[in-house]
Amino acid sequence: MFQPRSIDFSKTRTFTAKDRYNLVRIDNLRTPGAQEDDLFHSPEFDLLVQKLAQAKEEGRTVTCFIGAHVIKCGLSRYLIWLMEHGYISHLASNGAGSIHDFELAYLGGTSEHVPTAIEDGSFGMWEETGLWMNEAIREGAAKGYGYGQSLAAYADAHKSRFPHLEDCVFYRAWEMGVPMTYHVTIGTDIIHQHPAADYAAIGRASGVDFGYFCHSIAMLDGGVHMNIGSAVTGAEVFLKALSIARNQGYPTFHITTANFDILPLGDYRTDIGKDKYDYYYRPRKNVINRPTSQGGTGLYICGNHEATIPSLYARLRDRA
C-alpha cells in the first residue's frame, strides 16, 4: 500500500516580529469622524443604509462577513463603531482576518511585504504571532470555545502582551457580547506554518464558530447580511449556514443581502451563462441572487472599502 510522505513541521524556522516592517499600523488606522470627506453614493447603497436603520429600529439581526483586507485597509475602528451602535450583531471573518487583528493588538502593526519575504522563506514565519495564536486556540478549544472566543479570552488573560486592545475587533466584540467568529481553511493562514500549530484544535474551534454563525443566520428574517470583500469563504459559509437554517425550518426569506467589492458586475441581478467569467464569482450567486430568490433584496455595493465603509459609518451616524 502506498504511504504518502509528509514534511517535518518541527524543522520550520521562525523569526521575531518585533523589528518587522508593517504596512498597516495603529498610528495610521482610519478614525471615524475624521476622514469622510468624499462619501460613496449609489442607489443600492442608499437602500442598504435604509435597511440597516430599519433593522436596528426593529431589533433585527445584522450579520457581517469581512475579508481580511477590511482590517488591512485600516478600518478596524469603523467595524467597532458599527457593533457599538447596533448595526452589526454578528461579525465573521476568515483566518487571515483574525491574524491581522491579533498582530495589530500585540505588535501595533501588521501586513508584511510578501513579495520579498516569500523569496527566502521568511513569509509568515513570525514567532509571536504563530506561537501565541496557536496557544490561544489550543487552550480555548480544550474549554469548548470557538476560535474568536479563544483569541479574546487569551488576550484578556495576557493583557500585558496586547497594548492595543482598544482597536482589536475580536476583543471589543467580546466585550460587547457580539459574536465574532472565524471560518478557517487549513493551510491558508500563516499560523498553520508554525511548529506549534494544532490542526485538530484549529478545526474544533472553527467548527464551534460555524455553529454560532448558523444560529445567527437562522435569526436573520427581517434583517441584513453583508459580505464585505470575501470573494470565496464568506460567500460559501453564508450559503451553507442559510441552507442549514432553512432545513431546520427557520424563516429566513425576508432578508436583505449586500455584497461589497470592486469587481464590476453590470446587471448583477440577471442570470448569466457559464461561458461568462463572472458566473464563477461566488458572491454574485451565493450572497446576492440565490438567498433572495424567494423574496428579500440582494444588493451589490461596487467600490473600494476605503470609500464604502467610512461612508456607511457617516450615513448611519447622520441618521441618529
LUMMI-274293 format. One line per 5 residues: their letters; for each residue x, y, z of N, C-alpha, C. Coordinates in Angstrom, 3 decimals, decimal comma. Layout:
BEGIN
a> X:Y:Z:X:Y:Z:X:Y:Z; ...
END
This chain:
BEGIN
mfqpr> 0,855:-1,202:0,000:0,000:0,000:0,000:0,883:1,243:0,000; 0,583:2,171:-0,873:1,355:3,413:-0,969:1,145:4,277:0,271; 2,234:4,760:0,850:2,168:5,626:2,022:2,711:7,012:1,655; 1,864:8,047:1,590:2,359:9,391:1,266:3,360:9,876:2,305; 4,254:10,714:1,885:5,255:11,279:2,788:4,811:12,675:3,226
sidfs> 5,156:13,043:4,457:4,842:14,366:4,997:6,127:15,088:5,370; 6,057:16,397:5,407:7,212:17,190:5,827:7,244:17,297:7,350; 8,395:17,504:7,903:8,557:17,636:9,352:8,417:19,113:9,717; 7,241:19,479:10,233:6,977:20,880:10,559:7,848:21,397:11,704; 8,375:20,498:12,516:9,198:20,935:13,649:10,505:21,578:13,192
ktrtf> 10,881:21,355:11,943:12,117:21,927:11,409:11,939:23,345:10,870; 10,709:23,841:10,872:10,438:25,176:10,339:11,043:26,235:11,255; 11,791:27,158:10,679:12,422:28,240:11,450:11,481:29,435:11,541; 11,429:30,045:12,718:10,605:31,231:12,911:11,477:32,417:13,335; 10,906:33,613:13,220:11,640:34,848:13,489:10,770:35,791:14,314
takdr> 11,390:36,602:15,124:10,623:37,563:15,901:10,025:38,622:14,984; 8,817:39,060:15,321:8,140:40,106:14,546:8,435:41,499:15,094; 9,212:41,583:16,162:9,391:42,869:16,858:9,977:43,959:15,964; 10,872:43,595:15,079:11,524:44,594:14,231:11,022:44,558:12,786; 9,925:43,889:12,552:9,390:43,747:11,207:8,784:45,057:10,708
ynlvr> 8,941:45,326:9,425:8,284:46,490:8,833:6,835:46,124:8,518; 5,902:46,971:8,953:4,482:46,707:8,774:3,838:47,782:7,904; 3,065:47,339:6,933:2,386:48,282:6,051:1,196:48,954:6,732; 0,569:48,260:7,679:-0,590:48,786:8,408:-0,216:48,886:9,879; -0,447:50,049:10,472:-0,038:50,283:11,858:-1,156:50,995:12,632
idnlr> -1,086:50,883:13,933:-2,057:51,567:14,784:-2,074:53,064:14,497; -0,900:53,639:14,237:-0,842:55,087:14,038:-1,386:55,531:12,683; -1,651:54,582:11,750:-2,274:55,005:10,502:-3,649:54,373:10,273; -4,251:53,813:11,336:-5,637:53,373:11,237:-6,534:54,587:10,998; -7,574:54,373:10,229:-8,512:55,463:9,979:-9,457:55,615:11,160
tpgaq> -9,806:56,864:11,459:-10,606:57,171:12,641:-11,977:57,698:12,239; -13,063:57,077:12,695:-14,402:57,576:12,378:-14,581:59,039:12,781; -15,142:59,806:11,879:-15,370:61,221:12,130:-14,283:62,121:11,624; -13,163:61,545:11,172:-12,027:62,372:10,762:-11,735:62,290:9,269; -12,253:61,257:8,581:-11,838:61,026:7,191:-13,002:60,581:6,308
eddlf> -14,056:61,346:6,278:-15,205:61,012:5,430:-15,568:62,204:4,544; -14,577:62,781:3,895:-14,806:63,974:3,081:-15,509:63,662:1,768; -15,175:62,539:1,143:-15,706:62,197:-0,170:-16,539:60,933:-0,035; -17,836:61,090:0,219:-18,690:59,947:0,507:-19,053:59,169:-0,754; -19,181:57,859:-0,578:-19,594:56,974:-1,655:-21,108:57,064:-1,828
hspef> -21,568:57,029:-3,069:-23,001:57,106:-3,346:-23,382:56,090:-4,414; -24,536:55,476:-4,247:-25,169:54,654:-5,273:-26,584:54,359:-4,801; -27,513:54,069:-5,713:-28,882:53,729:-5,289:-28,917:52,512:-4,366; -28,080:51,506:-4,658:-28,031:50,320:-3,809:-27,539:50,665:-2,402; -26,578:51,572:-2,339:-26,036:51,983:-1,045:-27,098:52,710:-0,232
dllvq> -27,862:53,567:-0,881:-28,942:54,278:-0,197:-29,945:53,299:0,406; -30,296:52,270:-0,370:-31,253:51,283:0,119:-30,682:50,476:1,265; -29,400:50,136:1,188:-28,773:49,391:2,277:-28,787:50,197:3,573; -28,456:51,468:3,500:-28,483:52,322:4,693:-29,883:52,304:5,307; -30,892:52,405:4,463:-32,278:52,375:4,938:-32,608:51,051:5,615
klaqa> -32,181:49,947:5,000:-32,464:48,623:5,558:-31,736:48,397:6,879; -30,503:48,891:6,996:-29,766:48,753:8,250:-30,420:49,561:9,362; -30,830:50,763:9,048:-31,500:51,600:10,050:-32,799:50,945:10,503; -33,539:50,382:9,554:-34,785:49,711:9,880:-34,533:48,470:10,742; -33,500:47,702:10,397:-33,175:46,507:11,176:-32,821:46,861:12,606
keegr> -32,052:47,925:12,776:-31,707:48,340:14,130:-32,943:48,766:14,899; -33,792:49,555:14,269:-35,002:50,056:14,937:-35,922:48,916:15,356; -35,986:47,866:14,533:-36,887:46,749:14,811:-36,220:45,637:15,617; -34,934:45,806:15,955:-34,222:44,795:16,723:-33,925:43,536:15,937; -33,730:43,674:14,617:-33,437:42,522:13,767:-31,939:42,193:13,782
tvtcf> -31,630:40,998:13,335:-30,237:40,548:13,252:-29,546:41,178:12,050; -28,298:41,608:12,247:-27,450:42,077:11,153:-26,134:41,317:11,239; -25,899:40,476:10,258:-24,661:39,706:10,211:-23,726:40,313:9,165; -22,440:40,159:9,406:-21,454:40,744:8,500:-20,234:39,832:8,427; -19,867:39,452:7,229:-18,671:38,635:6,997:-17,656:39,494:6,256
igahv> -16,469:39,665:6,846:-15,449:40,511:6,224:-14,258:39,690:5,748; -13,681:40,114:4,634:-12,389:39,600:4,234:-11,299:40,320:5,019; -10,100:39,766:5,010:-9,009:40,325:5,803:-8,614:41,724:5,358; -8,884:42,073:4,097:-8,464:43,386:3,614:-9,228:44,529:4,264; -10,364:44,246:4,865:-11,051:45,302:5,612:-10,176:45,751:6,780
ikcgl> -9,528:44,805:7,447:-8,581:45,148:8,510:-7,334:45,791:7,912; -6,839:45,223:6,803:-5,613:45,743:6,184:-5,801:47,143:5,601; -7,026:47,533:5,324:-7,291:48,896:4,863:-7,347:49,891:6,028; -7,113:49,398:7,236:-7,095:50,287:8,400:-8,466:50,685:8,892; -9,472:49,807:8,735:-10,857:50,171:9,006:-11,410:49,535:10,288
sryli> -10,536:49,045:11,156:-10,986:48,369:12,376:-11,926:49,230:13,213; -11,613:50,501:13,337:-12,419:51,375:14,207:-13,828:51,576:13,681; -14,000:51,483:12,374:-15,346:51,576:11,808:-16,164:50,336:12,146; -15,542:49,168:12,082:-16,243:47,951:12,478:-16,653:48,010:13,939; -15,759:48,506:14,776:-16,066:48,631:16,202:-17,233:49,586:16,415
wlmeh> -17,255:50,700:15,691:-18,366:51,662:15,809:-19,681:51,014:15,382; -19,673:50,273:14,292:-20,898:49,640:13,810:-21,438:48,639:14,827; -20,548:47,908:15,501:-21,002:46,997:16,554:-21,526:47,768:17,750; -20,796:48,787:18,165:-21,199:49,587:19,323:-22,583:50,195:19,152; -22,922:50,572:17,926:-24,167:51,294:17,677:-25,270:50,411:17,117
gyish> -25,095:49,099:17,213:-26,167:48,179:16,890:-26,379:47,889:15,421; -25,396:48,188:14,576:-25,533:47,929:13,148:-24,860:46,630:12,712; -24,181:45,966:13,607:-23,674:44,612:13,383:-23,939:43,822:14,659; -24,694:42,734:14,548:-24,955:41,894:15,717:-24,196:40,578:15,681; -23,533:40,294:14,564:-22,612:39,153:14,467:-21,603:39,498:13,392
lasng> -20,311:39,433:13,760:-19,235:39,721:12,817:-18,430:38,449:12,594; -18,119:38,164:11,339:-17,380:36,946:10,999:-16,264:37,279:10,019; -15,265:36,408:9,953:-14,168:36,606:9,008:-13,493:35,268:8,738; -12,478:35,309:7,887:-11,648:34,141:7,647:-10,443:34,164:8,588; -9,571:33,173:8,463:-8,433:33,101:9,367:-7,495:34,280:9,246
agsih> -7,294:34,782:8,027:-6,398:35,925:7,835:-6,909:37,156:8,567; -8,234:37,308:8,625:-8,796:38,441:9,364:-8,417:38,403:10,832; -8,386:37,200:11,404:-8,005:37,073:12,819:-6,539:37,413:13,029; -5,692:37,044:12,073:-4,248:37,260:12,218:-3,903:38,741:12,176; -4,454:39,463:11,211:-4,152:40,895:11,123:-4,663:41,635:12,361
dfela> -5,810:41,257:12,858:-6,367:41,882:14,060:-5,505:41,562:15,276; -5,078:40,312:15,397:-4,236:39,869:16,508:-2,902:40,605:16,493; -2,291:40,734:15,315:-0,994:41,409:15,226:-1,109:42,894:15,560; -2,153:43,537:15,113:-2,344:44,942:15,487:-2,457:45,087:16,999; -3,122:44,124:17,644:-3,346:44,209:19,088:-2,065:44,040:19,890
ylggt> -1,168:43,147:19,468:0,047:42,939:20,264:1,246:43,716:19,732; 1,331:43,849:18,402:2,514:44,429:17,785:2,338:45,889:17,402; 1,089:46,291:17,237:0,819:47,648:16,764:0,977:47,787:15,267; 1,157:46,667:14,560:1,310:46,696:13,111:1,062:45,335:12,512; 0,741:45,321:11,229:0,501:44,067:10,529:0,727:44,280:9,039
sehvp> 0,665:43,219:8,267:0,817:43,253:6,811:2,280:43,439:6,420; 2,994:42,321:6,372:4,393:42,331:5,950:4,499:42,491:4,436; 5,715:42,650:3,924:5,923:42,779:2,489:6,140:41,391:1,904; 5,062:40,800:1,385:5,093:39,408:0,945:6,027:39,155:-0,238; 6,060:40,007:-1,275:6,883:39,688:-2,447:8,344:39,399:-2,130
taied> 8,909:40,102:-1,156:10,308:39,831:-0,808:10,424:38,706:0,222; 9,461:38,620:1,140:9,548:37,612:2,199:9,399:36,188:1,653; 8,629:36,028:0,586:8,442:34,675:0,051:9,707:34,169:-0,628; 10,598:35,066:-1,003:11,809:34,679:-1,722:12,784:33,878:-0,861; 12,816:34,159:0,434:13,763:33,454:1,304:13,071:32,551:2,333
gsfgm> 11,746:32,386:2,197:11,029:31,505:3,100:10,732:32,112:4,459; 10,864:33,424:4,593:10,547:34,060:5,878:9,092:34,505:5,954; 8,361:34,446:4,843:6,979:34,900:4,831:6,142:34,146:5,858; 5,538:34,910:6,745:4,619:34,344:7,719:5,247:33,610:8,879; 6,560:33,562:8,955:7,230:32,754:9,983:7,490:33,565:11,247
weetg> 6,443:34,157:11,789:6,601:35,071:12,924:6,332:34,340:14,224; 7,329:34,324:15,078:7,280:33,513:16,289:6,117:33,907:17,194; 5,995:35,192:17,489:4,965:35,615:18,444:3,564:35,341:17,902; 3,336:35,705:16,648:2,009:35,503:16,055:1,646:34,027:16,048; 2,538:33,203:15,535:2,241:31,782:15,415:2,124:31,080:16,755
lwmne> 3,052:31,386:17,665:3,035:30,713:18,963:1,830:31,125:19,793; 1,603:32,429:19,928:0,529:32,899:20,792:-0,858:32,566:20,249; -1,050:32,710:18,937:-2,368:32,380:18,394:-2,661:30,897:18,525; -1,658:30,060:18,262:-1,891:28,626:18,406:-2,099:28,231:19,860; -1,398:28,892:20,777:-1,659:28,653:22,199:-3,093:29,012:22,549
aireg> -3,530:30,174:22,078:-4,882:30,636:22,372:-5,933:29,666:21,842; -5,753:29,216:20,620:-6,717:28,306:20,001:-6,721:26,958:20,705; -5,542:26,445:21,017:-5,455:25,148:21,696:-6,108:25,215:23,076; -5,807:26,271:23,837:-6,384:26,402:25,176:-7,897:26,606:25,107; -8,333:27,427:24,170:-9,764:27,682:24,046:-10,531:26,464:23,576
aakgy> -9,986:25,755:22,596:-10,667:24,564:22,092:-10,835:23,522:23,187; -9,861:23,420:24,073:-9,948:22,461:25,184:-11,091:22,807:26,128; -11,499:24,079:26,141:-12,607:24,521:27,000:-13,940:24,569:26,257; -13,914:24,197:24,973:-15,139:24,228:24,182:-15,436:25,578:23,569; -14,456:26,483:23,569:-14,653:27,808:22,992:-14,572:27,756:21,467
gygqs> -15,175:28,768:20,848:-14,959:28,992:19,434:-13,626:29,683:19,216; -13,255:29,824:17,950:-11,974:30,434:17,577:-11,908:31,888:18,054; -12,954:32,658:17,791:-12,967:34,057:18,224:-12,938:34,201:19,726; -13,747:33,401:20,412:-13,734:33,413:21,880:-12,351:33,075:22,417; -11,695:32,114:21,810:-10,382:31,671:22,276:-9,366:32,803:22,214
laaya> -9,356:33,546:21,109:-8,418:34,660:20,972:-8,710:35,749:21,988; -9,988:36,073:22,165:-10,349:37,144:23,093:-10,015:36,768:24,537; -10,313:35,539:24,919:-10,023:35,098:26,283:-8,517:35,091:26,539; -7,739:34,687:25,538:-6,284:34,671:25,668:-5,742:36,089:25,823; -6,224:37,013:25,010:-5,775:38,403:25,118:-6,147:38,990:26,476
dahks> -7,319:38,644:26,959:-7,763:39,151:28,256:-6,901:38,606:29,383; -6,426:37,381:29,227:-5,597:36,757:30,267:-4,133:37,186:30,192; -3,739:37,812:29,080:-2,340:38,236:28,893:-2,301:39,690:28,422; -2,980:40,554:29,129:-3,138:41,934:28,654:-1,819:42,671:28,488; -0,813:42,303:29,242:0,467:42,988:29,119:1,097:42,775:27,737
rfphl> 0,726:41,711:27,063:1,242:41,450:25,716:0,500:42,249:24,642; -0,673:42,767:24,997:-1,562:43,365:23,998:-1,884:44,814:24,371; -1,007:45,748:24,016:-1,209:47,144:24,417:-2,249:47,890:23,581; -2,811:47,247:22,540:-3,715:47,968:21,639:-5,085:47,308:21,563; -5,571:46,806:22,682:-6,852:46,102:22,680:-8,033:47,013:22,376
edcvf> -7,881:48,320:22,575:-8,992:49,220:22,269:-9,318:49,235:20,775; -8,355:48,844:19,944:-8,567:48,799:18,500:-8,643:47,372:17,960; -8,758:46,403:18,843:-8,820:44,996:18,451:-10,277:44,601:18,242; -10,632:44,243:17,026:-12,030:43,987:16,701:-12,574:42,783:17,460; -11,831:41,664:17,485:-12,374:40,492:18,172:-12,476:40,710:19,671
yrawe> -11,572:41,511:20,244:-11,634:41,754:21,681:-12,786:42,691:22,028; -12,947:43,736:21,243:-14,041:44,672:21,507:-15,396:43,991:21,289; -15,486:43,125:20,298:-16,718:42,370:20,099:-17,024:41,516:21,317; -15,998:40,853:21,833:-16,142:40,011:23,029:-16,625:40,834:24,215; -16,067:42,029:24,387:-16,510:42,901:25,471:-17,974:43,292:25,327
mgvpm> -18,418:43,500:24,096:-19,801:43,943:23,833:-20,803:42,796:23,821; -20,309:41,569:23,812:-21,214:40,431:23,693:-21,683:40,186:22,277; -20,933:40,681:21,303:-21,234:40,442:19,884:-20,420:39,239:19,420; -21,057:38,202:18,893:-20,272:37,054:18,399:-19,304:37,477:17,292; -18,040:37,084:17,444:-17,025:37,291:16,407:-16,488:35,921:16,063
tyhvt> -16,811:35,445:14,878:-16,458:34,078:14,516:-15,485:34,051:13,341; -14,669:32,994:13,316:-13,674:32,833:12,258:-13,848:31,465:11,603; -13,786:31,474:10,284:-14,101:30,297:9,486:-12,874:29,960:8,651; -12,184:28,897:9,078:-10,800:28,653:8,691:-10,675:27,487:7,718; -9,793:27,644:6,745:-9,375:26,562:5,859:-7,930:26,205:6,202
igtdi> -7,681:24,960:6,594:-6,343:24,556:6,992:-5,369:24,728:5,820; -4,268:25,404:6,095:-3,243:25,619:5,090:-3,266:27,001:4,459; -4,279:27,787:4,775:-4,373:29,117:4,161:-3,735:30,216:4,996; -3,454:29,965:6,258:-3,037:31,027:7,177:-1,617:30,817:7,686; -0,920:31,921:7,953:0,484:31,815:8,347:0,672:31,071:9,659
ihqhp> -0,317:31,077:10,542:-0,130:30,358:11,808:-0,169:28,848:11,606; -0,620:28,393:10,447:-0,597:26,958:10,148:0,810:26,494:9,784; 1,690:27,456:9,495:3,085:27,139:9,179:3,931:26,923:10,435; 3,418:27,391:11,562:4,214:27,405:12,791:4,292:26,008:13,401; 5,443:25,629:13,973:5,566:24,301:14,594:4,553:24,043:15,703
aadya> 3,998:25,118:16,296:3,039:24,940:17,393:1,617:24,685:16,913; 1,385:24,703:15,599:0,019:24,548:15,087:-0,575:23,198:15,488; -1,782:23,248:16,013:-2,538:22,055:16,378:-3,770:22,052:15,474; -3,718:21,291:14,393:-4,785:21,361:13,398:-6,110:20,841:13,926; -6,067:19,905:14,843:-7,308:19,421:15,442:-7,977:20,526:16,253
aigra> -7,183:21,281:17,012:-7,741:22,374:17,810:-8,274:23,490:16,911; -7,540:23,792:15,836:-7,998:24,825:14,897:-9,344:24,430:14,299; -9,443:23,193:13,856:-10,694:22,725:13,267:-11,829:22,696:14,275; -11,528:22,272:15,505:-12,569:22,202:16,532:-13,111:23,590:16,861; -12,201:24,545:17,052:-12,629:25,897:17,424:-13,390:26,572:16,280
sgvdf> -12,925:26,385:15,066:-13,621:26,967:13,923:-14,975:26,295:13,718; -15,068:25,005:14,023:-16,349:24,311:13,937:-17,356:24,846:14,929; -16,900:25,165:16,144:-17,785:25,785:17,129:-18,295:27,119:16,596; -17,388:27,885:15,993:-17,785:29,178:15,430:-18,810:29,021:14,313; -18,688:27,977:13,511:-19,669:27,757:12,454:-21,063:27,547:13,046
gyfch> -21,125:26,832:14,160:-22,412:26,659:14,841:-22,987:27,982:15,309; -22,133:28,857:15,856:-22,599:30,184:16,277:-23,106:30,991:15,081; -22,374:30,902:13,973:-22,767:31,649:12,785:-24,098:31,132:12,242; -24,268:29,820:12,214:-25,527:29,245:11,742:-26,707:29,722:12,578; -26,506:29,836:13,881:-27,596:30,321:14,740:-27,965:31,755:14,385
siaml> -26,967:32,604:14,165:-27,262:33,994:13,813:-27,976:34,078:12,471; -27,575:33,255:11,506:-28,250:33,256:10,205:-29,684:32,756:10,355; -29,906:31,816:11,250:-31,258:31,329:11,494:-32,170:32,422:12,039; -31,598:33,444:12,660:-32,358:34,562:13,223:-32,439:35,755:12,267; -32,095:35,551:10,996:-31,881:36,675:10,079:-33,154:37,229:9,459
dggvh> -34,290:36,572:9,587:-35,500:37,044:8,914:-35,805:38,496:9,285; -35,998:39,333:8,279:-36,230:40,753:8,503:-34,962:41,551:8,705; -33,818:40,874:8,661:-32,545:41,544:8,923:-31,699:41,683:7,679; -30,397:41,896:7,913:-29,460:42,211:6,834:-28,204:41,349:6,979; -27,715:40,852:5,857:-26,403:40,200:5,838:-25,509:40,948:4,863
mnigs> -24,307:41,329:5,322:-23,325:41,988:4,471:-22,104:41,086:4,307; -21,643:40,980:3,086:-20,393:40,284:2,801:-19,431:41,318:2,239; -18,403:41,648:3,011:-17,527:42,758:2,636:-16,149:42,217:2,267; -15,931:42,054:0,967:-14,604:41,726:0,483:-14,156:40,294:0,641; -15,058:39,372:0,909:-14,678:37,962:0,973:-15,255:37,265:-0,256
avtga> -14,415:37,011:-1,237:-14,887:36,506:-2,523:-15,163:35,009:-2,530; -14,638:34,273:-1,539:-14,837:32,826:-1,515:-15,406:32,377:-0,171; -14,628:32,514:0,898:-15,027:31,940:2,184:-16,347:32,506:2,684; -16,489:33,818:2,683:-17,711:34,428:3,194:-18,939:33,978:2,441; -18,831:33,916:1,114:-19,971:33,515:0,300:-20,347:32,059:0,532
evflk> -19,349:31,200:0,639:-19,619:29,773:0,825:-20,161:29,468:2,223; -19,563:30,054:3,239:-20,017:29,799:4,610:-21,447:30,313:4,802; -21,739:31,484:4,239:-23,083:32,038:4,364:-24,118:31,124:3,719; -23,848:30,634:2,514:-24,823:29,798:1,821:-25,080:28,497:2,575; -24,029:27,890:3,130:-24,210:26,653:3,889:-24,999:26,907:5,178
alsia> -24,685:28,013:5,853:-25,413:28,347:7,077:-26,885:28,618:6,778; -27,147:29,304:5,680:-28,530:29,594:5,295:-29,277:28,309:4,965; -28,610:27,376:4,291:-29,232:26,094:3,971:-29,580:25,322:5,239; -28,679:25,334:6,224:-28,953:24,656:7,495:-30,153:25,287:8,183; -30,188:26,624:8,217:-31,298:27,317:8,872:-32,632:26,964:8,213
rnqgy> -32,672:26,982:6,897:-33,924:26,676:6,203:-34,265:25,201:6,312; -33,281:24,336:6,330:-33,502:22,909:6,520:-34,192:22,630:7,855; -33,844:23,410:8,876:-34,419:23,218:10,203:-35,700:24,027:10,421; -36,181:24,664:9,366:-37,479:25,317:9,442:-37,476:26,756:9,899; -36,314:27,385:9,979:-36,277:28,791:10,381:-36,710:29,676:9,214
ptfhi> -37,549:30,670:9,470:-37,978:31,581:8,396:-36,878:32,590:8,069; -36,268:32,433:6,922:-35,147:33,305:6,546:-35,301:33,791:5,105; -36,537:34,127:4,725:-36,778:34,507:3,328:-36,936:36,011:3,140; -37,259:36,737:4,194:-37,401:38,187:4,089:-36,117:38,837:4,608; -35,088:38,770:3,774:-33,779:39,264:4,174:-33,229:40,208:3,109
ttanf> -32,312:41,044:3,544:-31,547:41,884:2,627:-30,105:41,419:2,667; -29,520:41,163:1,512:-28,109:40,810:1,441:-27,373:41,866:0,629; -26,151:42,155:1,019:-25,354:43,155:0,310:-23,922:42,663:0,200; -23,403:42,651:-1,000:-22,005:42,283:-1,223:-21,209:43,526:-1,589; -20,099:43,742:-0,876:-19,203:44,870:-1,123:-17,951:44,350:-1,820
dilpl> -17,626:44,905:-2,993:-16,397:44,508:-3,672:-16,085:45,522:-4,768; -14,991:45,299:-5,493:-14,579:46,254:-6,523:-14,732:45,693:-7,931; -15,192:44,453:-8,055:-15,335:43,832:-9,367:-16,625:44,305:-10,032; -16,563:44,973:-11,190:-17,794:45,409:-11,863:-18,609:44,206:-12,338; -19,903:44,174:-12,002:-20,745:43,043:-12,373:-21,836:43,417:-13,365
gdyrt> -21,977:44,692:-13,721:-23,045:45,090:-14,620:-24,392:44,854:-13,960; -25,323:44,287:-14,706:-26,643:43,972:-14,147:-26,523:42,672:-13,351; -26,194:42,800:-12,081:-25,857:41,635:-11,269:-27,071:40,802:-10,892; -28,278:41,290:-11,159:-29,484:40,536:-10,809:-29,889:39,542:-11,888; -29,332:39,648:-13,074:-29,719:38,757:-14,161:-28,889:37,478:-14,142
digkd> -29,499:36,402:-14,630:-28,766:35,140:-14,775:-27,796:35,250:-15,946; -26,633:34,668:-15,779:-25,654:34,652:-16,863:-25,160:33,227:-17,070; -24,657:32,952:-18,257:-24,219:31,609:-18,596:-22,841:31,285:-18,064; -22,529:30,004:-18,078:-21,238:29,550:-17,586:-20,087:29,938:-18,508; -20,416:30,479:-19,671:-19,369:30,953:-20,564:-18,860:32,336:-20,186
kydyy> -19,494:32,977:-19,189:-19,077:34,290:-18,711:-18,256:34,127:-17,432; -17,128:34,845:-17,351:-16,225:34,635:-16,213:-16,870:34,987:-14,879; -17,748:36,008:-14,856:-18,288:36,394:-13,560:-19,418:35,475:-13,092; -19,772:34,451:-13,888:-20,644:33,401:-13,384:-19,988:32,710:-12,196; -18,659:32,639:-12,232:-17,907:31,907:-11,213:-17,510:32,772:-10,026
yrprk> -17,980:34,006:-10,017:-17,743:34,881:-8,862:-18,786:34,532:-7,804; -18,372:33,859:-6,752:-19,307:33,250:-5,808:-20,292:34,219:-5,150; -19,862:35,406:-4,725:-20,834:36,278:-4,052:-22,041:36,655:-4,917; -21,854:36,719:-6,222:-22,986:37,041:-7,104:-24,123:36,043:-6,884; -23,769:34,756:-6,862:-24,787:33,713:-6,719:-25,137:33,450:-5,256
nvinr> -24,098:33,345:-4,426:-24,290:32,841:-3,057:-24,682:33,891:-2,037; -24,465:35,159:-2,372:-24,851:36,232:-1,455:-26,009:37,044:-2,020; -25,908:37,443:-3,276:-26,884:38,377:-3,838:-28,124:37,670:-4,383; -27,938:36,653:-5,238:-29,057:36,092:-6,002:-29,787:34,935:-5,328; -29,085:33,851:-5,056:-29,759:32,652:-4,571:-30,463:32,819:-3,224
ptsqg> -29,861:33,489:-2,239:-30,545:33,626:-0,951:-31,837:34,443:-1,011; -31,996:35,266:-2,052:-33,181:36,131:-2,147:-34,122:35,691:-3,268; -33,973:34,474:-3,765:-34,790:34,014:-4,886:-36,258:33,854:-4,529; -36,561:33,669:-3,231:-37,942:33,513:-2,776:-38,462:34,761:-2,062; -37,751:35,859:-2,199:-38,138:37,094:-1,526:-36,908:37,794:-0,987
gtgly> -37,089:38,994:-0,484:-35,956:39,751:0,012:-35,292:40,533:-1,097; -34,131:41,114:-0,776:-33,436:42,001:-1,697:-31,952:41,714:-1,679; -31,355:41,533:-2,853:-29,914:41,358:-2,973:-29,287:42,582:-3,605; -28,244:43,106:-2,989:-27,620:44,353:-3,433:-26,133:44,154:-3,691; -25,605:44,939:-4,609:-24,167:44,947:-4,841:-23,642:46,362:-4,666
icgnh> -22,680:46,517:-3,750:-22,048:47,803:-3,477:-20,656:47,757:-4,091; -20,493:48,385:-5,265:-19,249:48,292:-6,014:-18,379:49,511:-5,717; -17,348:49,311:-4,906:-16,460:50,405:-4,550:-15,350:49,932:-3,641; -14,328:50,752:-3,495:-13,210:50,438:-2,619:-13,647:50,500:-1,156; -13,159:49,558:-0,349:-13,520:49,545:1,070:-13,201:50,879:1,758
eatip> -12,123:51,507:1,348:-11,713:52,758:1,988:-12,696:53,888:1,713; -13,569:53,691:0,737:-14,633:54,664:0,477:-15,972:54,191:1,030; -16,296:52,908:0,824:-17,637:52,433:1,180:-17,851:52,303:2,691; -16,857:51,807:3,418:-17,058:51,574:4,855:-17,120:52,891:5,639; -16,195:53,838:5,430:-16,367:55,133:6,088:-17,671:55,826:5,690
slyar> -18,102:55,663:4,447:-19,360:56,266:4,006:-20,549:55,616:4,704; -20,479:54,307:4,903:-21,549:53,623:5,629:-21,648:54,163:7,049; -20,513:54,318:7,694:-20,492:54,926:9,030:-21,119:56,320:9,015; -20,688:57,166:8,076:-21,152:58,550:8,050:-22,653:58,641:7,812; -23,158:57,814:6,912:-24,596:57,847:6,615:-25,416:57,370:7,803
lrdra> -24,961:56,330:8,480:-25,703:55,824:9,635:-25,578:56,778:10,823; -24,412:57,353:11,004:-24,219:58,355:12,069:-25,172:59,515:11,883; -25,313:59,987:10,662:-26,140:61,158:10,400:-27,630:60,875:10,556; -28,022:59,596:10,553:-29,437:59,249:10,759:-29,808:59,254:12,231; -28,798:59,220:13,100:-29,061:59,105:14,546:-29,682:60,401:15,089
END
